Amino acid sequence: MMKIIQPCIVCISCCVFLSQAIAQTAGSQEKDPFDELNQAIEKNYSTKPPTSSPAPHTESVQPAQATQVTQATEFSASSQLNEFKQWQDNYLSQYQQYRKAYFSALDDRRDQLLKQWGDAELSNKSQFVKYQKGTNGNAEKVVYDFANNEVRLSWLSNEEQSITTGQIKQSLQQLSKDADNKQVVASILKQESDYHSADKLLFEQYLKEGKLSETTNRFHQNKRYIYEKESEKVRGQMLAQQQALDKLYDQLIQPTPKNNRPSKTLDSTHDNTPDYNHNYKKAQRSVDAAQQKQLQVKIHQEKIQIKREQTERLTRLVNNIKQLPSPKSQQQASNNQKITTVTIPLAKSSELAKAQPFVAQVKEQSQRWQLPPSFVLAIMHTESYFNPKAQSHIPAFGLMQIVPNSAGTDVNRFLFNKDKPMTSRYLFQPNENIEAGIAYLHLLDERYLGAIKNNQSRLYCMIAAYNTGSGNLARSFNKNRSRSVSQAVPIINAMQPEEVYQYLLNNLPYQETRHYLQRVVAREKLYQVVGS
């Protein structure tokens, strides 16, 4: 019987660390909240390529023996499907356990920050946020804002304390000595060489254009405003989880559509193999329509569960906000604290200048897989604003926002013959992230969407699929809402590229993906000079 290597199952034991890792005290030096998960992945996942057991020997057999062989083969196929079904059940169960542990820890962290700072600012796609102790012992927050092109430093102090120019300079010097900040500082300053003198550059910019503001009451925000702000984050996070389930379904069940186009890649090492991870894909194709329907039902039930979890998280948020002191009561308290913030606007630069630290690697990998560099840079811009420490709560990591256990696993199988997720540590390295992101775009281009004949139509579909998955892309075109790409391809091929683009804008299941497509298409024009 063929042995199916189980891909990207996050073991339940890996989840326990999350509450401890994410929910740290706001004044302490932050660690990578995914460091222990990285270690668990490295320890628990096999890196050996999938292997299959020898097929039953059928040469020179008598009729009775042939019957036995047939029965053995049928039993093997049945056992294989049962094993695959069991794997699917385990995958969904452990995905649910991981999701619950992750968001419980994230909410713990949010509640701690609300209690200490009156606000819960965390790292996301467009900004990197770090909490630490300042040189004067006060709690300190640093925000590298890639979208607004600025750096913000905030201190939590007693009302009578004032933040001096000397303290600002010391804090900037401390930032420059922190190795964790190197990639972010170098990226936001546009040049790697600027990192070693980053404190001087930032201090000079502060003296020129910096602004200092004070919030005399850290709980100055109206509780209703806090709820609206934080509840919007929760809803967005849970919507992202529903989209992640769509991608998960595609990964579990959908076979790779046939591609009749000749491969255009310059990397023959991987594309000489017609079907990577052959045994796993063979098991996928052997799952019949009834079993696919069963999995669809399970995915639907899991989405209902996500909605229940959203309600639970919102209820918890309400209860915790109620416990926050009101602005008036805090003003009357003897231990009232204030927040002092310094905003340092950075020198204005073009989008191409922001991309410059990554252009060489993008061009190298784009040439390797024969994709337009401008197309890749537009996706990178939209995914992360060129923030190498970008992190969303799907979770996805790095410049091209790779989800470890979907795109990360696909690329690991394809490039390295490893059947495991990529780690956040790996994906926070710009060169590795770019390689993974462009390799995944190649898989969309040549494998999943390779049967789309027109290059421009295929690029539009690749953009949408990169954001929402190939199954949701197919749903946009199939009248029966099927997730089958093979069924959607003839419809796409009958359209002109502009018709494909407009059809996607009108019919993609998620509004966020429609906006994503528009942004990438518009930004691609900004980077066309890179490919010239």
Secondary structure by P-SEA (a helix, b strand, c coil): ccccccccccccccccaaaaaaaccccccccccaaaaaaaaaccccccccccccccccccccaaaaaaaaaaaaaaaaaaaaaaaaaaaaaaaaaaaaaaaaaaaaaaaaaaaaaaccbbbbbcccbbbbbbbcccccbbbbbbcccccbbbbbbbbcccccccaaaaaaaaaaaaacccaaaaaaaaacccccccaaaaaaaaaaacbbbbbbccccccccaaaaaaaaaaaaaaaaaaaaaaaaaaaaaaccccccccccccccccccccccccaaaaaaaaaaccaaaaaaaaaaaaaaaaaaaaaaaaaaaaaaaaaaacccaaaaaaccbbbbbbbbbbbcccccccccccccaaaaaaaaaaccccaaaaaaaaaaaccccccccccccccccccccccaaaaaaaaacccccbbbcccccccaaaaaaaaaaaaaaaacccccccccaaaaaaaaaaaacccaaaaaaacccccccccccaaaaaaaccaaaaaaaaaaccccaaaaaaaaaaaaaccccccccc
